[in-house]
Amino acid sequence: MTALIFDGVTVRYGRSVPAVGGVDLVVQEGHWTGLIGPNGAGKSSLLRAATGLVPHTGTIAVASGVLRGLSWRERARQIAYVPQQPELPAEMSVLDYVLLGRTPHISYLGRESAHDRQVCLDLLERIGMSPFAERPLGTLSGGEVQRVVIARALAQEAPVLLLDEPTSALDIGRRVEALELVDGLRRERGLTVLSVLHDLTLASQFADSLALLVEGRVIAAGAPPDVCRPEVLQTAFGAAVGVLTDGDGRLLVVPQRSMPPRAESVSDQPVPSAPPG
Ligand SMILES: Nc1ncnc2c1ncn2[C@@H]1O[C@H](COP(=O)(O)OP(=O)(O)OP(=O)(O)O)[C@@H](O)[C@H]1O
């Protein structure tokens, strides 16, 4: 198992105001941390810094050491990444795409083994996508694509998994299913997970801890009930948010309109009579 450590991480994109400004964050081994925050807060930038896709200052490390300077292959054995907007070759089959996740385990001139194929077929089975194995990616729905992209990252079998809003295109059932898949593999394999999630209810129900990023800085971090407090969320998101608890003690985070509730419900109104004629 491998912890993921951010120490004073800054991402600038050449601007004077950094997109990520000196973030310190530790995702404990085998734990799931949810990265939450308003649009443009720097969540994707922090994940992309860990993957090496954008330059950063400060240090990002896993148990085997600092990530900067690792080759692409070495880094991919440590960290798997589900981007917010993956680039997909439309003609490639689903199975071939998931097999790309095995690339860090295949030698430069080698081909994938029967084991590599089996790992990918098993993952497609677990996400209910086996019947789609030979379908070109370009023919899938948005939700099907998202599940396949998650499968590709899981096929990498890296100890650290980064997910950038992995369920935005999924319906409510597939959303929970995809997160349950990640959580099941986290428990089985001791994965360390850092995921951006805009749905604060799901973030607080799946993650062990949350980090709330605003304007590139972590303004609150800790157990979900400590971070998901109405006044904290209101300050961060600029909107009224209600925090409820269900019968099992799980948090439900819901937006609230600032307008007062309507005085009359539609059912209280008289039914208009049909026009004569
Ligand atoms: N390649 C880039 N070049 C310049 N600025 C960028 C680049 N990528 C992101 N930014 C800027 O950095 C800031 C943080 O963006 P980022 O995508 O990390 O935020 P986010 O929290 O993931 O947002 P969202 O919730 O909308 O996905 C934004 O102001 C964004 O416009």
The ligand as an SDF file (V2000), in Angstrom:
LIG
                    3D

 31 33  0  0  0  0  0  0  0  0999 V2000
   -3.7510   24.7210  -19.3340 N   0  0  0  0  0  0  0  0  0  0  0  0
   -4.1610   25.7900  -18.6550 C   0  0  0  0  0  0  0  0  0  0  0  0
   -3.6530   27.0110  -18.9570 N   0  0  0  0  0  0  0  0  0  0  0  0
   -4.0370   28.1280  -18.2820 C   0  0  0  0  0  0  0  0  0  0  0  0
   -4.9130   28.0940  -17.2550 N   0  0  0  0  0  0  0  0  0  0  0  0
   -5.4360   26.9040  -16.9040 C   0  0  0  0  0  0  0  0  0  0  0  0
   -5.0850   25.6970  -17.5980 C   0  0  0  0  0  0  0  0  0  0  0  0
   -5.7680   24.6810  -17.0150 N   0  0  0  0  0  0  0  0  0  0  0  0
   -6.5060   25.2200  -16.0420 C   0  0  0  0  0  0  0  0  0  0  0  0
   -6.3110   26.5600  -15.9720 N   0  0  0  0  0  0  0  0  0  0  0  0
   -6.9410   27.4910  -15.0340 C   0  0  0  0  0  0  0  0  0  0  0  0
   -6.5820   27.0910  -13.7300 O   0  0  0  0  0  0  0  0  0  0  0  0
   -7.6750   27.2870  -12.8270 C   0  0  0  0  0  0  0  0  0  0  0  0
   -7.9910   25.9650  -12.1310 C   0  0  0  0  0  0  0  0  0  0  0  0
   -8.5010   25.0700  -13.1210 O   0  0  0  0  0  0  0  0  0  0  0  0
   -8.8470   23.5620  -12.7560 P   0  0  0  0  0  0  0  0  0  0  0  0
   -9.3240   22.9190  -14.0120 O   0  0  0  0  0  0  0  0  0  0  0  0
   -7.7110   22.9610  -12.0540 O   0  0  0  0  0  0  0  0  0  0  0  0
  -10.0540   23.7730  -11.7340 O   0  0  0  0  0  0  0  0  0  0  0  0
  -11.1340   22.7330  -11.1950 P   0  0  0  0  0  0  0  0  0  0  0  0
  -11.2500   22.9750   -9.7330 O   0  0  0  0  0  0  0  0  0  0  0  0
  -10.7750   21.3550  -11.6120 O   0  0  0  0  0  0  0  0  0  0  0  0
  -12.4410   23.2280  -11.9350 O   0  0  0  0  0  0  0  0  0  0  0  0
  -13.7840   22.4560  -12.4110 P   0  0  0  0  0  0  0  0  0  0  0  0
  -14.5340   22.0680  -11.1640 O   0  0  0  0  0  0  0  0  0  0  0  0
  -14.5010   23.5250  -13.1770 O   0  0  0  0  0  0  0  0  0  0  0  0
  -13.3770   21.2910  -13.2710 O   0  0  0  0  0  0  0  0  0  0  0  0
   -8.8320   27.8250  -13.6760 C   0  0  0  0  0  0  0  0  0  0  0  0
   -8.8520   29.2210  -13.5260 O   0  0  0  0  0  0  0  0  0  0  0  0
   -8.4590   27.4420  -15.0740 C   0  0  0  0  0  0  0  0  0  0  0  0
   -8.9780   28.3360  -16.0270 O   0  0  0  0  0  0  0  0  0  0  0  0
  1  2  1  0
  2  3  1  0
  2  7  2  0
  3  4  2  0
  4  5  1  0
  5  6  2  0
  6  7  1  0
  6 10  1  0
  7  8  1  0
  8  9  2  0
  9 10  1  0
 10 11  1  0
 11 12  1  0
 11 30  1  0
 12 13  1  0
 13 14  1  0
 13 28  1  0
 14 15  1  0
 15 16  1  0
 16 17  2  0
 16 18  1  0
 16 19  1  0
 19 20  1  0
 20 21  2  0
 20 22  1  0
 20 23  1  0
 23 24  1  0
 24 25  2  0
 24 26  1  0
 24 27  1  0
 28 29  1  0
 28 30  1  0
 30 31  1  0
M  END
$$$$
